[in-house]
Structure formats: structure tokens, C-alpha cells
């Protein structure tokens, strides 16, 4: 059996904007349970979040979180003490023994939320 390699390789961007690495504390509500998370990268359209897990709580979270479900994300931006509520649709979920990673796409951002997110990204350089 012979295999051939493609003569050209094309790169396709899945996201309209590049995500920026960060460590932004936040919370999400999952089935009437508030869960602490860290936003590890962010763009004006979405973010990647990590939940540190241990034992049965991790198993419970994995069973109740689903791709395409909408969750409320409460973000603590560093320039203000107020939490900002942002709706996010879960686009992907991954896990290992220590953490659950969640990719989210922001939905129906208010002008205030968009301004805060864009301001935070701009300050990151």
C-alpha cells in the first residue's frame, strides 16, 4: 500500500479573533451549584475555562455539563470589584484527572460586557 502526502496544506482559522492567555478568576452556575473556574484564555467572542477537580465532584460536573448548553459566567475583571455576568454557550469539554477544560462562546453580550472584555484584552498588550 502506498500513501501520498498532499501537495499543499491550507490553514483555516476557526476563530475570528486570536485568544489571549490570562488567569482570570470567575464562577459558573452548574445545576444550582456555583463552581469556581479560571479563564485561561479569552477573546472578544469566547474563552477557555479550567475547573480544578477532585473525587466525586469532578465526576458529577462531567455528567451534568453538556456541549451546546448555556451557562452564566460571572467574571472578576481586575480593574473593578464588580462581577460581570456573561452568558456563554459550551462549545467543547475536555478533562483529565485534575481538571475539566471548557471552551465557551459568548452569547448576547451587552455593550458593557463587550467594552469590559475588549478593554481587558487591550490592556494585555
QUIGI-V388699 format. One record per residue. N is the residue number from 0. PHI is phi in whole degrees, -180 to 180 (none if undefined). BURIAL is 1 if it has 24 or more other C-alpha atoms within 12 Angstrom, else 0. Layout:
<<N:PHI:BURIAL> <N:PHI:BURIAL>>
This chain:
<<0:none:0> <1:-113:0> <2:-116:0> <3:-118:0> <4:-94:0> <5:-65:0> <6:-75:0> <7:-133:0> <8:-122:0> <9:-112:0> <10:-96:0> <11:-117:0> <12:-88:0> <13:-85:0> <14:-101:0> <15:-68:0> <16:-129:0> <17:-68:0> <18:-87:1> <19:-108:1> <20:-68:0> <21:-160:1> <22:-141:0> <23:-108:1> <24:-68:1> <25:-157:1> <26:-141:1> <27:-130:1> <28:-99:1> <29:-125:1> <30:50:0> <31:63:0> <32:-123:0> <33:-86:0> <34:-119:1> <35:-75:1> <36:-137:1> <37:-123:1> <38:-82:1> <39:-100:1> <40:-155:1> <41:-148:1> <42:-136:1> <43:-70:1> <44:-112:1> <45:-178:1> <46:-156:1> <47:-115:1> <48:-118:1> <49:-127:1> <50:-114:1> <51:-76:0> <52:-125:0> <53:-156:0> <54:59:0> <55:-70:0> <56:-63:0> <57:-63:1> <58:-63:0> <59:-63:0> <60:-62:1> <61:-64:1> <62:-75:0> <63:-100:0> <64:-93:1> <65:-135:0> <66:-60:0> <67:80:0> <68:-79:1> <69:-103:1> <70:-126:1> <71:-92:1> <72:-106:1> <73:-107:1> <74:-106:1> <75:-104:1> <76:-73:1> <77:-64:0> <78:-80:0> <79:-143:0> <80:-88:0> <81:-80:0> <82:-86:0> <83:-107:1> <84:-91:1> <85:-131:1> <86:-82:1> <87:-137:1> <88:-95:1> <89:-70:1> <90:-103:1> <91:-156:1> <92:-135:1> <93:-135:0> <94:-153:0> <95:-140:0> <96:-66:0> <97:-111:0> <98:-153:1> <99:-115:1> <100:-107:1> <101:-127:1> <102:-95:1> <103:-125:1> <104:-110:1> <105:-67:1> <106:-128:1> <107:48:0> <108:-64:1> <109:-74:0> <110:-57:0> <111:-63:0> <112:-64:1> <113:-61:0> <114:-62:0> <115:-64:1> <116:-64:1> <117:-64:1> <118:-65:0> <119:-63:1> <120:-65:1> <121:-63:0> <122:-71:0> <123:-76:0> <124:92:0>>
